C-alpha cells in the first residue's frame, strides 16, 4: 500500500519513465511520430544519454529522457519531459536542461576556434492531464544587456486530446497506458465536488478498469501483429496495471479491483512470454542440444517469473537441473 503523497509521486514517476524502455524498433517509430522525423529503423541506432546535471547550487537535477539517434556518423539529440500537470516554470527548466546537455555535448565536438557553437537538443514536453492554460508551445524570450533578443520555444503534446485509436494510428505505442492515467483529472474533480467514497468516484474507477482492459487487449493485438515484441508488451501491461493501481489506491482503495486488473494483464502476457521462450531457445541453439544455451535460457525465463512446467517444456531440462540453475542465480 502506498502511504504518502511523496511515495505516490515517486512510484508514478517510475511508472511513467519505464514506458520509454522499449525495443529499438518501437522507440524509433515513436520518436518519428513525436518529432515528425523519418528515421529508418534498420539504418539507425538509438541510445539513452545522461539525464543528470549539476545545478548552480550544486544539486543534481534530472531530466526525464535524453536520446541520441545515430544515422551513419551523424548524431541527432532529443529531449522529452513527461508532465502530469501544468507548471508555469516549465519553459525555464527546459531551457536549463537543454543548455546543460548542449554544454555536455560541446566537450566532444571540434568547432571553429574563432567561435564556440553549442547545439540544443530537439525538445518536447508531453502534458498528460487536461489544462486549458497549456499552449502549443512553451515560450520564453532571452534579452541580453546589449539589447539582443533571442526567442526560445518548446513544442508541447497535449496528450489528453489523443484517444487510444489516435495513439495506435500514430504508432506511439509506449504512450498507450497513459490513457488510464488521463482519468486522474476527472477523479480529482469528482473528489472535490462529491468527496471520497462517492458513487461517482466508484463509477470512474470502474471506467478506469474498463480502459485498462481495452488498452491491454490492444497491446496484445500489437504483439500478435508483430508491431511490438514480448518485452514491449510486458512493459505496456505492467504500466497499465500499475497506473490503475495508483488511481484505485489514491481514489478508490478497492484491493479486489487491483487484483482483477493484475490477473487480466497476466493472462494476456503469459502467451507472449511462452512464445518469447520458444524464440530465445531457437536463437540460442536449444534444438541443437547446446547445454550452455539451455542454461542461459532457463536463467532468463526464471528471471521473467516463468513456471517450472514451461521452463521444462522449452529447455528440455529436468526439475533438478533447473533447481541447480535457480540456486546459482540466488547465490
C-alpha positions as CSV (number, residue, x, y, z in Angstrom):
1,X,0.0,0.0,0.0
2,X,1.3,3.5,-0.9
3,X,1.0,5.6,2.3
4,X,2.3,9.1,1.5
5,X,2.0,11.6,-1.3
6,X,5.7,11.6,-1.8
7,X,5.8,7.8,-2.2
8,X,2.9,8.0,-4.7
9,X,4.8,10.7,-6.7
10,X,8.0,8.6,-6.8
11,X,6.1,5.5,-7.9
12,X,4.2,7.4,-10.6
13,X,7.5,8.9,-12.0
14,X,9.0,5.4,-12.1
15,X,5.9,4.1,-14.0
16,X,5.9,6.9,-16.5
17,X,9.6,6.7,-17.3
18,X,9.5,3.0,-17.7
19,X,7.3,3.5,-20.7
20,X,10.3,4.5,-22.8
21,X,12.4,1.4,-22.0
22,X,11.1,-0.4,-25.1
23,X,12.7,-2.1,-28.1
24,X,14.7,-0.1,-30.7
25,X,12.0,-0.5,-33.3
26,X,9.2,0.7,-31.1
27,X,11.2,3.6,-29.7
28,X,12.4,4.9,-33.0
29,X,8.9,4.6,-34.5
30,X,7.5,6.6,-31.6
31,X,10.3,9.3,-32.0
32,X,9.4,9.6,-35.7
33,X,5.8,10.4,-34.7
34,X,6.6,12.8,-31.8
35,X,9.2,14.8,-33.7
36,X,7.9,14.4,-37.3
37,X,11.1,12.6,-38.3
38,X,11.6,9.8,-40.8
39,X,14.3,7.6,-39.4
40,X,14.7,4.1,-40.9
41,X,14.7,1.6,-38.0
42,X,17.2,-0.6,-39.8
43,X,19.6,2.2,-40.7
44,X,19.7,4.0,-37.4
45,X,20.8,3.3,-33.8
46,X,19.2,4.8,-30.7
47,X,20.8,5.2,-27.2
48,X,19.8,6.7,-23.9
49,X,22.0,9.6,-22.8
50,X,22.9,11.1,-19.5
51,X,20.0,12.9,-17.8
52,X,21.7,14.2,-14.7
53,X,23.3,17.6,-14.4
54,X,24.7,19.7,-11.6
55,X,22.7,22.8,-10.9
56,X,24.2,26.2,-9.9
57,X,23.5,25.3,-6.3
58,X,25.5,22.1,-6.7
59,X,22.3,20.0,-6.6
60,X,21.7,17.2,-9.0
61,X,18.8,17.9,-11.4
62,X,17.3,15.1,-13.5
63,X,15.6,15.4,-16.9
64,X,13.2,12.6,-17.9
65,X,14.6,11.4,-21.2
66,X,17.6,12.3,-23.4
67,X,18.1,10.2,-26.5
68,X,20.6,10.1,-29.3
69,X,19.6,8.7,-32.7
70,X,22.6,7.9,-34.9
71,X,22.3,7.8,-38.7
72,X,25.7,6.8,-40.1
73,X,28.2,9.1,-38.4
74,X,25.7,11.9,-37.7
75,X,24.1,12.1,-34.3
76,X,20.7,13.7,-33.6
77,X,19.9,14.6,-30.0
78,X,16.4,14.7,-28.4
79,X,14.9,15.6,-25.0
80,X,11.5,14.7,-23.7
81,X,9.8,15.7,-20.5
82,X,6.6,14.0,-19.3
83,X,4.4,16.3,-17.2
84,X,1.3,15.2,-15.3
85,X,0.3,18.8,-14.5
86,X,0.9,22.3,-15.8
87,X,3.9,24.2,-14.5
88,X,4.5,27.9,-15.2
89,X,8.2,27.5,-14.8
90,X,8.5,24.5,-17.2
91,X,9.9,26.5,-20.1
92,X,12.8,27.8,-17.8
93,X,13.5,24.2,-16.7
94,X,13.5,23.1,-20.4
95,X,16.0,25.8,-21.3
96,X,18.2,24.8,-18.4
97,X,18.1,21.1,-19.3
98,X,18.7,21.9,-22.9
99,X,21.6,24.2,-22.3
100,X,23.3,21.8,-19.9
101,X,23.0,19.0,-22.4
102,X,24.4,21.3,-25.1
103,X,27.4,22.1,-22.9
104,X,28.0,18.5,-22.2
105,X,27.9,17.6,-25.9
106,X,30.2,20.5,-26.8
107,X,33.0,18.8,-24.9
108,X,33.1,16.2,-27.6
109,X,32.8,18.4,-30.7
110,X,35.6,20.2,-32.6
111,X,34.4,23.6,-33.6
112,X,35.9,26.7,-35.2
113,X,38.4,28.2,-32.8
114,X,37.0,31.6,-33.5
115,X,33.5,30.8,-32.4
116,X,32.1,28.2,-29.9
117,X,29.0,26.6,-31.2
118,X,26.7,24.5,-29.0
119,X,23.6,22.7,-30.1
120,X,20.4,22.5,-28.0
121,X,18.6,19.1,-28.5
122,X,15.2,18.9,-30.1
123,X,12.8,19.1,-27.2
124,X,9.2,18.2,-26.4
125,X,7.0,18.4,-23.3
126,X,4.2,15.8,-23.1
127,X,1.4,17.1,-20.9
128,X,-0.9,14.3,-19.8
129,X,-3.6,16.0,-17.9
130,X,-6.2,18.4,-19.3
131,X,-5.4,22.1,-18.8
132,X,-6.7,25.0,-20.8
133,X,-3.7,27.1,-20.0
134,X,-1.3,24.8,-21.9
135,X,-0.5,26.2,-25.3
136,X,1.0,24.5,-28.4
137,X,4.4,25.9,-27.4
138,X,6.2,27.0,-24.3
139,X,7.8,30.3,-25.0
140,X,10.5,32.4,-23.4
141,X,12.5,35.5,-24.6
142,X,16.1,36.0,-23.6
143,X,17.2,39.6,-23.5
144,X,20.9,40.4,-23.3
145,X,22.5,43.6,-21.9
146,X,23.2,44.9,-25.4
147,X,19.6,44.6,-26.4
148,X,20.0,41.4,-28.3
149,X,16.8,39.2,-28.0
150,X,16.5,35.5,-28.7
151,X,13.2,33.8,-28.7
152,X,13.1,30.2,-27.3
153,X,10.2,27.9,-27.8
154,X,9.5,24.2,-27.0
155,X,6.6,22.4,-28.6
156,X,4.1,20.6,-26.4
157,X,2.0,17.5,-26.9
158,X,-1.5,17.7,-25.3
159,X,-1.9,14.0,-24.6
160,X,-5.4,14.3,-23.2
161,X,-6.6,15.2,-26.7
162,X,-5.5,11.8,-28.0
163,X,-7.6,8.7,-27.9
164,X,-6.1,5.2,-27.9
165,X,-7.0,5.0,-31.6
166,X,-5.0,8.1,-32.3
167,X,-2.0,6.7,-30.4
168,X,-2.3,3.4,-32.3
169,X,-2.5,5.2,-35.7
170,X,0.5,7.3,-34.9
171,X,2.4,4.3,-33.7
172,X,3.2,5.8,-30.3
173,X,2.7,2.5,-28.6
174,X,4.6,3.2,-25.4
175,X,2.2,6.0,-24.6
176,X,-0.9,3.8,-24.7
177,X,-1.0,3.1,-20.9
178,X,-1.4,6.9,-20.3
179,X,-5.0,6.5,-21.4
180,X,-5.7,5.0,-18.0
181,X,-3.9,7.9,-16.2
182,X,-5.9,10.6,-18.1
183,X,-8.8,9.8,-15.7
184,X,-6.9,11.2,-12.7
185,X,-8.1,14.7,-13.7
186,X,-11.7,13.6,-13.7
187,X,-11.3,11.8,-10.4
188,X,-9.8,14.8,-8.8
189,X,-12.7,17.0,-9.9
190,X,-15.2,14.4,-8.6
191,X,-13.4,14.1,-5.3
192,X,-13.5,17.9,-4.8
193,X,-17.2,18.0,-5.7
194,X,-18.6,14.9,-4.1
195,X,-15.9,13.8,-1.6
196,X,-14.1,10.5,-1.1
197,X,-16.0,7.2,-1.4
198,X,-18.8,8.8,-3.5
199,X,-20.7,6.7,-6.1
200,X,-19.4,9.0,-8.8
201,X,-15.8,8.1,-7.8
202,X,-16.6,4.4,-7.8
203,X,-18.1,4.7,-11.3
204,X,-15.0,6.4,-12.6
205,X,-12.8,3.7,-11.0
206,X,-14.8,1.2,-13.0
207,X,-14.3,3.3,-16.1
208,X,-10.5,3.2,-15.5
209,X,-10.8,-0.6,-15.1
210,X,-12.6,-0.9,-18.5
211,X,-10.0,1.4,-20.2
212,X,-7.2,-0.8,-18.6
213,X,-8.8,-3.9,-20.2
214,X,-9.1,-2.2,-23.6
215,X,-5.5,-0.9,-23.6
216,X,-4.2,-4.3,-22.5
217,X,-6.1,-6.1,-25.3
218,X,-4.8,-3.6,-27.8
219,X,-1.3,-4.2,-26.6
220,X,-1.8,-7.9,-27.0
221,X,-3.1,-7.4,-30.5
222,X,0.0,-5.3,-31.4
223,X,2.2,-8.2,-30.2
224,X,0.2,-10.7,-32.3
225,X,0.7,-8.4,-35.3
226,X,4.5,-8.2,-34.6
227,X,4.3,-4.5,-34.1
228,X,5.9,-4.9,-30.7
229,X,7.8,-7.7,-29.1
230,X,7.2,-9.7,-25.9
231,X,9.2,-7.3,-23.7
232,X,7.4,-4.3,-25.1
233,X,4.0,-6.0,-24.3
234,X,5.2,-6.8,-20.8
235,X,6.1,-3.1,-20.2
236,X,2.8,-1.9,-21.5
237,X,0.7,-4.4,-19.5
238,X,2.8,-3.7,-16.3
239,X,2.3,0.1,-16.8
240,X,-1.4,-0.4,-17.3
241,X,-1.7,-2.5,-14.1
242,X,0.5,-0.1,-12.1
243,X,-1.3,3.0,-13.3
244,X,-4.7,1.5,-12.4
245,X,-3.4,0.5,-9.0
246,X,-2.1,4.1,-8.5
247,X,-5.5,5.6,-9.3
248,X,-7.5,3.0,-7.4
249,X,-5.3,3.3,-4.3
250,X,-5.5,7.1,-4.4
251,X,-9.2,7.4,-5.0
252,X,-10.9,4.0,-4.5
253,X,-8.9,1.7,-2.3
254,X,-10.6,-1.5,-3.6
255,X,-7.8,-4.1,-3.5
256,X,-10.0,-6.6,-5.2
257,X,-10.1,-4.5,-8.4
258,X,-6.3,-4.2,-8.3
259,X,-6.1,-8.0,-8.2
260,X,-8.6,-8.3,-11.1
261,X,-6.6,-6.0,-13.3
262,X,-3.3,-7.7,-12.4
263,X,-4.7,-11.1,-13.3
264,X,-6.2,-9.8,-16.5
265,X,-2.8,-8.4,-17.7
266,X,-1.0,-11.6,-16.6
267,X,-3.4,-13.7,-18.6
268,X,-2.6,-11.6,-21.7
269,X,1.1,-11.7,-21.1
270,X,1.6,-15.4,-20.4
271,X,1.2,-16.5,-24.1
272,X,3.7,-13.8,-25.1
273,X,6.3,-15.0,-22.6
274,X,5.8,-18.5,-23.8
275,X,6.4,-17.5,-27.4
276,X,9.4,-15.5,-26.4
277,X,10.8,-18.5,-24.6
278,X,10.5,-20.5,-27.8
279,X,12.2,-17.8,-29.9
280,X,15.1,-17.5,-27.4
281,X,15.5,-21.2,-27.4
282,X,15.7,-21.3,-31.2
283,X,18.0,-18.4,-31.4
284,X,20.4,-19.9,-28.9
285,X,20.6,-23.3,-30.3
286,X,18.3,-25.2,-27.9
287,X,17.2,-27.5,-30.6
288,X,20.8,-28.4,-31.3
289,X,21.4,-29.7,-27.8
290,X,23.6,-26.9,-26.6
291,X,23.6,-27.3,-22.8
292,X,25.1,-23.9,-22.2
293,X,22.4,-22.2,-24.3
294,X,19.7,-24.1,-22.4
295,X,21.1,-22.9,-19.1
296,X,21.1,-19.3,-20.3
297,X,17.5,-19.6,-21.5
298,X,16.5,-21.1,-18.2
299,X,18.1,-18.1,-16.3
300,X,16.2,-15.6,-18.4
301,X,12.9,-17.5,-18.0
302,X,13.3,-17.8,-14.3
303,X,14.0,-14.0,-14.1
304,X,10.8,-13.5,-16.2
305,X,8.9,-15.4,-13.5
306,X,8.1,-18.3,-15.7
307,X,6.6,-21.5,-14.2
308,X,8.8,-24.6,-13.9
309,X,6.4,-26.5,-16.2
310,X,7.0,-24.1,-19.0
311,X,10.7,-23.9,-18.4
312,X,10.9,-27.7,-18.5
313,X,9.0,-27.8,-21.7
314,X,11.3,-25.4,-23.7
315,X,14.6,-26.2,-22.1
316,X,14.3,-30.0,-22.0
317,X,16.0,-29.9,-18.6
318,X,14.8,-31.8,-15.5
319,X,13.5,-30.1,-12.4
320,X,16.7,-30.9,-10.6
321,X,18.8,-29.3,-13.3
322,X,16.5,-26.2,-13.3
323,X,16.8,-26.0,-9.5
324,X,20.6,-26.0,-9.7
325,X,20.5,-23.1,-12.1
326,X,18.0,-21.3,-9.9
327,X,20.3,-21.7,-6.9
328,X,23.2,-20.3,-8.9
329,X,21.1,-17.2,-9.6
330,X,20.2,-16.7,-5.9
331,X,23.8,-17.0,-4.7
